[in-house]
Amino acid sequence: ALSSAASDVYKRQPSNEDDILFTAFMLDWLEMMKPNLDKPTYASYSFCIKNKIVPYFDEFSPNLRLRDLTPKHIQDYYTYEMKERGVSANTVIHRHANIHKALKYAVKIGLIDSNPSDRIERPKKEKFVGSIYNQEELEQLFEIVKGDPIELGVILGAFYGLRRSEVVGLKWSAIDFKQKIITIRHTVTQVTLDGKSQIIQKDKTKTKSSSVSY
């Protein structure tokens, strides 16, 4: 959760722009972005900034002004996350995206002259290597979930490669029994915002609407 010290920083109004703290700016930028983001994306940004970035700088670089932020401050944060907390390179890259985007805005409105996150060594992205179940493993899985409420979801995921959000979002109207086609255009996801779990339903998918035959 967001530390009380960081919350106090966010509420404190600086006397002038030079006194704006980095953590306060990140929280302010997050709130500014909120109307422009869908809930799942905002939840991801919020978790990253409130639960990871702000607490780190609140502990290791308290009262760090935005104008005093250097590439080393950011690089040290990434190193700490990877070496001390065991965070993956891909996760650090996602957090870098938040910091870079926020600082880019700070440059745009004249709070800083240049973006210090432009001058750091971003970790190399880890290549995703997928794995699939063989026939024997699938049969074992089907036997385990037999009769369970998730059985249908597992079968749909196994045979058609549907994401969890797509399985949960399936409606009868998405199924054309004559043409034997399922059209994926509705998703249901669960996100956590400010410590509360929310169910998000959307009439769109991660990519364009797709169809699968059965």
ZAVOPA-291810 format. One line per field, with one value per residue: residue in one letter; chain; x, y, z of N, C-alpha, C, O in turn; residue number from 1. Coordinates in steps of 0.001 Angstrom, whole numbers, m for minus. Layout:
BEGIN
r (A ...)
c (A ...)
nX (X ...)
nY (Y ...)
nZ (Z ...)
caX (X ...)
caY (Y ...)
caZ (Z ...)
cX (X ...)
cY (Y ...)
cZ (Z ...)
oX (X ...)
oY (Y ...)
oZ (Z ...)
k (NUM ...)
***
This chain:
BEGIN
r (A L S S A A S D V Y K R Q P S N E D D I L F T A F M L D W L E M M K P N L D K P T Y A S Y S F C I K N K I V P Y F D E F S P N L R L R D L T P K H I Q D Y Y T Y E M K E R G V S A N T V I H R H A N I H K A L K Y A V K I G L I D S N P S D R I E R P K K E K F V G S I Y N Q E E L E Q L F E I V K G D P I E L G V I L G A F Y G L R R S E V V G L K W S A I D F K Q K I I T I R H T V T Q V T L D G K S Q I I Q K D K T K T K S S S V S Y)
c (A A A A A A A A A A A A A A A A A A A A A A A A A A A A A A A A A A A A A A A A A A A A A A A A A A A A A A A A A A A A A A A A A A A A A A A A A A A A A A A A A A A A A A A A A A A A A A A A A A A A A A A A A A A A A A A A A A A A A A A A A A A A A A A A A A A A A A A A A A A A A A A A A A A A A A A A A A A A A A A A A A A A A A A A A A A A A A A A A A A A A A A A A A A A A A A A A A A A A A A A A A A A A A A A A A A A A A)
nX (841 298 2650 2335 3943 4498 1946 1537 3412 2276 m6 1020 1461 3755 5762 6789 7486 10039 10273 8789 8325 9677 8200 5692 5057 4827 2550 682 714 m293 m2967 m3799 m3729 m5721 m8472 m8033 m7426 m8343 m9928 m8458 m5866 m5312 m5350 m3071 m1049 m1455 m908 1795 2991 2022 2492 5056 7072 6842 6995 9657 11339 10529 11617 14420 15295 14299 12371 13323 13678 11901 13362 15906 16251 18178 19715 21054 19630 17319 18407 19560 17254 16120 18132 18057 15485 15774 18010 17743 15031 14341 12910 11695 13309 11503 9383 10599 11021 8401 7842 9689 8570 6356 7642 9193 7236 5842 7864 8421 6171 6592 8743 7493 5679 7386 8543 10929 14083 15112 14668 15573 15318 15856 18498 19395 20414 18392 17106 17634 15071 13348 12991 9944 9121 6984 5065 3451 804 1069 m727 m1180 m849 m2924 m5138 m4908 m5308 m7966 m9254 m8824 m10268 m12799 m16255 m15969 m16682 m14998 m14489 m15539 m14367 m11648 m11588 m12344 m10216 m8110 m8671 m9239 m7516 m8236 m8060 m8197 m9884 m11439 m12782 m14350 m15881 m17580 m20647 m23953 m24817 m22532 m22047 m22408 m24342 m25119 m23165 m21061 m19245 m17449 m17462 m15222 m15663 m16147 m15009 m14107 m12583 m10662 m9668 m7571 m8153 m7043 m6917 m9281 m11188 m12329 m14674 m14313 m16001 m15842 m16661 m14790 m11684 m8249 m6940 m8151 m11598 m12060 m12564 m13340 m13461 m15523)
nY (m1190 2401 4327 6193 8406 8964 9606 11959 13519 13758 15253 17632 20914 22402 25393 26557 25680 24541 23171 20878 17525 14419 12039 13123 14331 12059 10810 12811 12969 10437 10652 12609 11182 9336 9726 9201 6565 3092 1035 m1418 m780 1572 522 m1068 891 2345 474 m23 2543 3540 1404 480 2224 4827 4092 3067 5303 6996 5767 5403 7728 10133 13141 13895 16150 16820 18193 17523 14901 12293 10311 8263 7896 6677 4435 3116 2382 480 m1458 m2213 m3352 m5599 m7014 m7107 m7622 m9484 m9033 m9421 m8685 m7859 m6869 m4673 m3172 m2475 m793 1156 2245 3607 5552 6889 7916 9635 11487 12500 14002 15885 17281 18356 20227 21949 21534 20215 20236 18226 14696 12479 9709 8982 8484 6118 2674 466 m2671 m5728 m7061 m10003 m12888 m14394 m17710 m20012 m22795 m25911 m28222 m31745 m34515 m36442 m34961 m33128 m34820 m35648 m33207 m32623 m34654 m33959 m31550 m32345 m32065 m29838 m26326 m24856 m26444 m26241 m23842 m24517 m26479 m24981 m23178 m24940 m26192 m24119 m22052 m19790 m16766 m16286 m14121 m13992 m16407 m16220 m14080 m15015 m15142 m16417 m15332 m15091 m17418 m19218 m21656 m22835 m22187 m23061 m21460 m19487 m16243 m13990 m11278 m10026 m9368 m10242 m9083 m9056 m6582 m4763 m1907 663 m1098 m2493 m5039 m5216 m5985 m5927 m5382 m5588 m4741 m5521 m6871 m7832 m7813 m7275 m8226 m11698 m14930 m18342 m21670 m24523)
nZ (0 m361 1312 4429 4606 1932 1109 2519 1231 m1285 m719 96 m969 m3083 m2686 m4942 m8390 m8498 m6153 m6273 m5464 m6626 m6118 m5467 m7874 m9561 m8504 m8926 m11697 m12289 m11405 m13181 m15565 m15246 m16274 m18961 m19340 m19604 m17095 m16395 m17377 m15957 m13374 m13445 m13838 m11475 m9425 m9919 m9574 m7042 m5284 m5736 m7071 m5755 m2902 m2861 m3550 m1559 641 67 m1202 147 2 m2490 m5007 m8050 m10013 m9260 m9811 m11127 m13792 m12440 m10050 m11010 m12325 m10148 m8818 m10579 m10522 m7837 m7673 m9342 m8317 m5486 m4969 m6813 m9145 m12465 m15635 m17588 m16064 m14856 m17135 m17767 m15606 m16097 m18373 m17306 m15681 m17609 m19350 m17655 m16955 m19442 m19887 m17878 m18945 m21160 m20069 m18939 m16389 m15996 m17719 m19334 m20002 m17611 m17670 m20210 m20342 m19227 m18708 m19938 m18866 m20709 m22669 m21772 m23640 m24399 m23785 m24675 m23388 m23929 m23134 m23505 m25029 m23016 m20666 m20962 m20785 m18148 m16889 m17661 m16325 m13671 m13402 m13918 m13550 m12022 m11522 m13182 m15332 m18025 m18863 m18819 m20814 m23087 m23173 m23591 m26072 m27881 m27376 m25915 m23992 m20415 m19731 m21997 m22048 m19709 m20481 m22460 m24270 m24993 m27365 m28804 m30044 m32951 m33889 m36263 m38216 m36816 m35329 m33026 m31907 m30618 m28718 m26346 m23084 m19703 m16877 m13809 m11601 m9272 m7477 m5507 m3360 m3527 m5038 m8384 m10973 m14397 m17356 m20838 m24191 m26148 m27362 m26623 m29027 m32391 m32913 m32991 m34541 m33858 m34992 m34322)
caX (0 1031 3085 1747 4858 4287 647 1751 4141 1336 m951 1730 1566 5022 5663 7052 7688 11338 10175 7964 9036 9496 7098 4447 4771 4372 1173 m125 616 m1183 m4340 m4084 m3913 m6834 m9627 m7652 m7065 m9389 m9674 m7342 m4596 m5099 m5028 m1673 m257 m1621 m163 3218 3447 1707 2993 6448 7967 6792 7584 11118 11970 10195 12543 15837 15617 13214 12424 14026 12931 11824 14462 17178 16264 19230 19658 21537 18523 16438 19169 19679 15961 15986 19092 17524 14345 16208 18963 17282 13652 14170 11940 12170 13668 10290 8631 11319 10759 7058 7929 10427 7622 5587 8509 9584 6072 5559 8922 8247 5154 7218 9519 6533 5069 8445 8989 12333 14614 15320 14148 16696 15134 16390 19933 19682 20531 17211 17436 17258 13807 13454 12164 8943 9160 5761 5072 2103 572 914 m2018 m1292 m1029 m4275 m6081 m4814 m5944 m9412 m9729 m8770 m11306 m14095 m17307 m15678 m17238 m14063 m14235 m15810 m13350 m10397 m11745 m12313 m8848 m7231 m8947 m9317 m6497 m8845 m7566 m9140 m10880 m12319 m13641 m15315 m16748 m18406 m22098 m24605 m24923 m21243 m21938 m23241 m24394 m25258 m21863 m20077 m18240 m17525 m16844 m14747 m15713 m16483 m14086 m14349 m11342 m10703 m8559 m7570 m7955 m7055 m7133 m10590 m11300 m13417 m14877 m14414 m16535 m15611 m17073 m13648 m10645 m6903 m6705 m9430 m12494 m11619 m13502 m12774 m14413 m15569)
caY (0 3647 4669 7429 9492 9306 10260 13322 14219 14033 16274 18875 21753 23110 26840 26866 24481 23938 22376 19688 16274 13415 11141 13877 14501 10782 10599 13816 12542 9276 11134 13313 10189 8443 9797 8796 5147 2173 645 m2359 m86 2467 m305 m1459 2093 2701 m486 203 3816 3678 301 119 3346 5822 3600 2942 6625 7534 5177 5544 9103 10989 14569 14112 17042 16397 18800 16926 13501 12000 8951 7299 7588 5724 3212 2441 1767 m721 m2436 m2697 m4239 m6856 m7756 m7292 m8106 m10572 m8668 m9758 m7575 m7400 m6050 m3408 m2442 m1900 326 2192 2885 4561 6660 7631 8639 10730 12496 13125 15030 16933 18089 19047 21378 22825 21315 19834 20575 17007 13476 11659 8291 8740 8233 4946 1397 m353 m4097 m6397 m7774 m11454 m13509 m15316 m19060 m20675 m24258 m26457 m29556 m32807 m35185 m37100 m33928 m32597 m35809 m35580 m31945 m32770 m35559 m33221 m30508 m32934 m31771 m28574 m25195 m24316 m27453 m25730 m22839 m25223 m27130 m23934 m22673 m25975 m26510 m22949 m21074 m18555 m16202 m16415 m13050 m14292 m17521 m15696 m13119 m15622 m15076 m17310 m14629 m15187 m18757 m19489 m23113 m23294 m22066 m23634 m20423 m18682 m14937 m13431 m9811 m9539 m9890 m9933 m9165 m8615 m5701 m4223 m463 1175 m2201 m3116 m5828 m4809 m6761 m5032 m6011 m4763 m5301 m5504 m7801 m7282 m7544 m7152 m9363 m12885 m16044 m19675 m22689 m25694)
caZ (0 m391 2663 4937 4277 527 1027 2992 182 m2369 m290 333 m2150 m3065 m2800 m6343 m9211 m8206 m4926 m6498 m5226 m7672 m5765 m5569 m9295 m10113 m8067 m9595 m13096 m12306 m11311 m14423 m16611 m14927 m17195 m20313 m19352 m19172 m15712 m16237 m17594 m14823 m12209 m13602 m13568 m10069 m8604 m10173 m9011 m5623 m4455 m6017 m7337 m4686 m1648 m2968 m3474 m245 1613 m252 m1626 638 m319 m3757 m5890 m9450 m10761 m8826 m10219 m12094 m14333 m11440 m9138 m11696 m12553 m8851 m8522 m11390 m10011 m6556 m7928 m9961 m7483 m4113 m4918 m7768 m10175 m13803 m16515 m18268 m15106 m14742 m18380 m17636 m14668 m16813 m19279 m16504 m15297 m18806 m19866 m16719 m17078 m20757 m19666 m17079 m19894 m22026 m19393 m18468 m15013 m16116 m19038 m20115 m19376 m17146 m17977 m21551 m20264 m18391 m19415 m19681 m18955 m21944 m22565 m21771 m24667 m23875 m24337 m24248 m23261 m24115 m22608 m24489 m24913 m21714 m19645 m21114 m20260 m16687 m16490 m17821 m15268 m12412 m13343 m14266 m12588 m11346 m12269 m14179 m16357 m19365 m19159 m19104 m22124 m24117 m23239 m24132 m27479 m28751 m27022 m25418 m22745 m19296 m19819 m23123 m21622 m18742 m21152 m23509 m24178 m25963 m28646 m29502 m30631 m34131 m33941 m37649 m38878 m35889 m35112 m31809 m32130 m29358 m28760 m25009 m22077 m18297 m16121 m12419 m11270 m7915 m7444 m4137 m2427 m3706 m6262 m9260 m12190 m15546 m18564 m22024 m25473 m27066 m26958 m26649 m30447 m33072 m32725 m33736 m34568 m33836 m35429 m33431)
cX (875 1375 2473 2623 4663 2947 759 2457 3182 403 m275 1875 2869 4819 5960 7414 9013 11294 9346 8804 8733 8302 5748 4060 4234 2918 232 m341 m343 m2643 m4749 m4412 m5179 m8004 m9320 m7363 m8270 m8980 m8537 m5974 m4289 m4714 m3567 m743 m266 m821 1331 3723 3231 2363 4464 7370 8005 7375 9109 11781 11668 11177 13999 16245 14511 13458 13242 13161 12967 13006 15826 17299 17321 19041 20098 20453 17634 17143 19311 18383 15786 16916 18599 16396 14800 17096 18442 15892 13363 13149 12531 12492 12430 9431 9277 11074 9380 7089 8693 9492 6785 6419 8853 8430 5752 6586 8878 7216 5732 8058 8569 5963 6109 8891 10456 12783 14811 14845 15307 16552 15566 17837 20275 19803 19336 17583 16933 15996 14013 12489 11203 9045 7940 5924 3628 2020 531 m407 m2217 m1550 m2416 m5310 m6081 m5506 m7458 m10002 m9789 m9924 m12696 m15114 m17114 m16278 m16298 m13825 m14427 m14747 m12023 m10462 m11655 m10904 m7917 m7425 m8871 m8310 m7055 m8153 m8629 m10257 m11883 m13280 m14743 m16319 m17634 m19905 m22697 m24678 m23627 m21101 m22938 m23253 m24516 m23903 m20732 m18890 m18505 m16795 m16491 m14736 m16036 m15526 m14503 m13039 m11563 m9475 m8683 m7238 m8097 m7438 m8461 m10650 m12515 m13471 m15121 m14899 m16348 m16080 m15976 m12607 m9298 m6484 m8078 m10278 m12076 m12680 m12747 m13855 m14388 m16263)
cY (1239 4047 5996 8622 9952 10014 11716 14154 14649 15193 17638 19670 22544 24613 27297 25580 23786 23016 21102 18431 15273 12519 11846 14076 13208 10512 11585 13441 11357 9716 11883 12331 9359 8526 9271 7300 4286 1626 m369 m1694 845 1673 m733 m291 2406 1775 m228 1446 3886 2615 m13 1338 4335 5292 3477 4305 7306 7019 5523 6951 10049 12453 14871 14975 16530 16940 18207 15453 13289 10602 7909 6936 6496 4390 2418 1742 470 m1829 m3053 m3700 m5604 m7678 m8065 m7913 m9203 m10308 m8966 m8505 m7010 m6522 m4691 m2546 m1783 m690 1490 2955 3925 5790 7527 8482 9833 11848 13203 14246 16195 17860 18954 20292 22262 22657 20910 20099 19366 15805 12581 10176 7945 8262 7088 3706 526 m1823 m4720 m7213 m9274 m12041 m14511 m16660 m19806 m22185 m24743 m27852 m30557 m33525 m35815 m36080 m33307 m33547 m35800 m34322 m32055 m33652 m34819 m32225 m31058 m32675 m30466 m27428 m24632 m25282 m26916 m24708 m23468 m25863 m26101 m23370 m23665 m26188 m25294 m21849 m19757 m18086 m16376 m15374 m13314 m15429 m17000 m14755 m13699 m15487 m16013 m16660 m14709 m16502 m18920 m21001 m23637 m23289 m22702 m22682 m19708 m17369 m14304 m11913 m9214 m10175 m9461 m10134 m8665 m7768 m5246 m2741 18 98 m2911 m3831 m5382 m5711 m5796 m5818 m5058 m5486 m5115 m6460 m7128 m6965 m7362 m8393 m10534 m13974 m17353 m20652 m23872 m26846)
cZ (0 1031 3095 4600 2840 341 1456 1940 m920 m2010 m129 m968 m2088 m3250 m4216 m7071 m8913 m6991 m5102 m6308 m6339 m7374 m5882 m7028 m9902 m9740 m8747 m11058 m13236 m12275 m12583 m15543 m16438 m15895 m18602 m20445 m19011 m17805 m15547 m16399 m16428 m13579 m12249 m13288 m12071 m9161 m8709 m9452 m7502 m4749 m4655 m6140 m6177 m3367 m1701 m2789 m2146 811 1329 m717 m1179 281 m1579 m4669 m7323 m10239 m10394 m9209 m11308 m12676 m13306 m10439 m9746 m11900 m11262 m8471 m9296 m10888 m8707 m6780 m8455 m9028 m6080 m4020 m5930 m8845 m11552 m14611 m17197 m17354 m14938 m15979 m18337 m16696 m15293 m17746 m18542 m16162 m16501 m19330 m18976 m16860 m18428 m20661 m18865 m17954 m20724 m21368 m18709 m17031 m14968 m17544 m19941 m19314 m18934 m17454 m19391 m21493 m19319 m19273 m19040 m19792 m20250 m21743 m22674 m22791 m24031 m24586 m23807 m24154 m23372 m23495 m23758 m24213 m23540 m20607 m19727 m20537 m18737 m16168 m16574 m16726 m13931 m12292 m13656 m13161 m11839 m12169 m13346 m15343 m17771 m19783 m19535 m20495 m23255 m24289 m23903 m25635 m28405 m28408 m26517 m24142 m21674 m19404 m20939 m22781 m20700 m19411 m22236 m23219 m25220 m27340 m29456 m30257 m31783 m34334 m35376 m38366 m38056 m35685 m33783 m32085 m30792 m29457 m27389 m24002 m20672 m17540 m14695 m12138 m9829 m7974 m6011 m3132 m2573 m5054 m7066 m10490 m13345 m16762 m19743 m23277 m26506 m26518 m27048 m28083 m31088 m32830 m33589 m33639 m34520 m34253 m34475 m34124)
oX (2061 487 2130 2123 4659 2828 160 2159 3267 58 m934 2365 3078 3855 5437 7620 9111 12176 9217 9865 7647 7482 4772 2883 3282 2141 m892 m1443 m1113 m3462 m5900 m5271 m5654 m8504 m10236 m7085 m9124 m7821 m7716 m5038 m3152 m3849 m2897 237 774 m140 2042 4763 4144 2744 5064 8340 9081 8187 9785 12686 12467 11525 14737 17418 13860 14593 13788 12059 13930 13590 16793 18330 17352 18293 19577 20365 17257 16553 19199 18394 15351 16529 18708 16359 14267 16955 18673 15611 12282 12577 13728 12012 12323 8824 8589 10935 9211 6437 8384 9611 6527 5968 8809 8627 5430 6224 9256 7370 5410 8087 8826 5780 5765 9555 11155 11967 14691 14646 15967 17549 15640 18352 21330 19358 19290 18304 15928 15867 14743 11301 11602 9055 7884 6816 2699 3020 26 m1120 m3303 m2371 m3022 m6254 m7133 m6198 m8161 m11117 m10711 m10496 m13670 m14889 m17999 m16374 m16751 m13045 m13565 m14286 m11350 m9500 m10973 m10458 m7042 m6455 m8488 m8263 m6418 m7718 m9804 m11428 m13041 m14445 m15921 m17463 m18374 m20363 m22044 m24610 m23623 m20152 m24147 m22306 m24072 m23540 m19609 m17725 m19645 m15622 m17357 m13923 m16186 m15264 m15169 m12458 m12523 m8354 m9756 m6175 m9131 m8182 m8747 m10217 m13598 m12435 m16017 m14278 m16660 m15914 m16216 m12644 m9198 m5774 m9078 m9752 m11777 m13562 m11652 m15024 m13352 m16403)
oY (1159 4103 6829 9716 11148 10916 12601 15336 15767 16011 18675 19138 23292 25055 28322 24534 22567 22176 20324 18287 15292 12261 11251 14001 13249 10037 11229 13579 11288 9205 11805 12608 8747 7482 8934 6819 4693 1741 m207 m1997 908 2100 m761 m453 2693 2230 m218 1408 4249 2888 m702 1462 4651 5986 3747 4449 8108 7734 5895 7316 10690 12929 15965 14584 15895 16222 18372 14828 14023 9795 6793 5782 5532 3333 1192 660 m534 m2997 m4262 m4760 m6638 m8899 m9153 m8657 m9792 m11243 m8783 m7412 m5795 m5552 m3673 m1327 m662 320 2656 4172 5003 6924 8755 9637 10914 13025 14370 15301 17354 19072 20136 21311 23202 23542 21226 20177 19466 15889 11979 9455 6770 7704 7095 3691 m67 m2202 m4286 m7960 m9759 m11717 m15359 m16736 m20178 m22768 m24052 m28555 m30259 m33181 m35729 m36311 m32994 m33117 m35928 m34354 m31628 m33417 m35035 m32066 m30305 m33010 m30035 m27541 m24008 m24977 m27115 m24716 m23010 m25792 m26326 m23116 m23287 m26345 m25416 m20823 m18715 m18893 m16586 m15691 m12909 m15411 m17305 m14642 m12956 m15688 m16363 m17345 m14426 m16686 m18779 m21569 m24746 m24257 m22859 m23047 m19371 m17387 m14108 m11329 m7997 m11376 m8441 m11219 m7948 m8196 m5327 m2356 m186 345 m3840 m3296 m5192 m6149 m4954 m6807 m3871 m6699 m4611 m6818 m5986 m5991 m7301 m9477 m10376 m13942 m17471 m20483 m24184 m27921)
oZ (321 1882 2257 4340 2549 m487 845 1762 m1428 m2863 m211 m1964 m1133 m3873 m4654 m6456 m9057 m6817 m4157 m6915 m6920 m8255 m6338 m7382 m10682 m10569 m9104 m11589 m14193 m13039 m13012 m16380 m17395 m16315 m19352 m21543 m18223 m17407 m14644 m15659 m15961 m12814 m11217 m12561 m11477 m8243 m7704 m8795 m6761 m3611 m3831 m5391 m5668 m2757 m709 m1967 m1663 1751 2242 m630 m2004 263 m1722 m5054 m7751 m11050 m11138 m8961 m12296 m12123 m13296 m10020 m9080 m11675 m11270 m7882 m8732 m10837 m8498 m6156 m8054 m8954 m5551 m3080 m5922 m9405 m11772 m14310 m17366 m17808 m14883 m15874 m18815 m16962 m15048 m17891 m19077 m16327 m16423 m19708 m19469 m16883 m18537 m21274 m19129 m17737 m20953 m22033 m17993 m16491 m14005 m18462 m21162 m18102 m19781 m17498 m19751 m22462 m18685 m20420 m17963 m20715 m20813 m20772 m23537 m22790 m23233 m25814 m22635 m24770 m22953 m23355 m24841 m23271 m22966 m19719 m18703 m19874 m18111 m15150 m15659 m16261 m13145 m11214 m13657 m11998 m11100 m13391 m14306 m16245 m18628 m20925 m20459 m21261 m24255 m25408 m24682 m26376 m29568 m29086 m26672 m23321 m21974 m19198 m20845 m23178 m20890 m18970 m22881 m22094 m26203 m28360 m30654 m31019 m31602 m34878 m35674 m39034 m38533 m35845 m33464 m32460 m29938 m30172 m27281 m24060 m20491 m17562 m14414 m12411 m9231 m8460 m5375 m2183 m1818 m6075 m6512 m10990 m13285 m17153 m19651 m23403 m27603 m25341 m27496 m28335 m30373 m32574 m34772 m32782 m35069 m33909 m33889 m33542)
k (1 2 3 4 5 6 7 8 9 10 11 12 13 14 15 16 17 18 19 20 21 22 23 24 25 26 27 28 29 30 31 32 33 34 35 36 37 38 39 40 41 42 43 44 45 46 47 48 49 50 51 52 53 54 55 56 57 58 59 60 61 62 63 64 65 66 67 68 69 70 71 72 73 74 75 76 77 78 79 80 81 82 83 84 85 86 87 88 89 90 91 92 93 94 95 96 97 98 99 100 101 102 103 104 105 106 107 108 109 110 111 112 113 114 115 116 117 118 119 120 121 122 123 124 125 126 127 128 129 130 131 132 133 134 135 136 137 138 139 140 141 142 143 144 145 146 147 148 149 150 151 152 153 154 155 156 157 158 159 160 161 162 163 164 165 166 167 168 169 170 171 172 173 174 175 176 177 178 179 180 181 182 183 184 185 186 187 188 189 190 191 192 193 194 195 196 197 198 199 200 201 202 203 204 205 206 207 208 209 210 211 212 213 214)
***
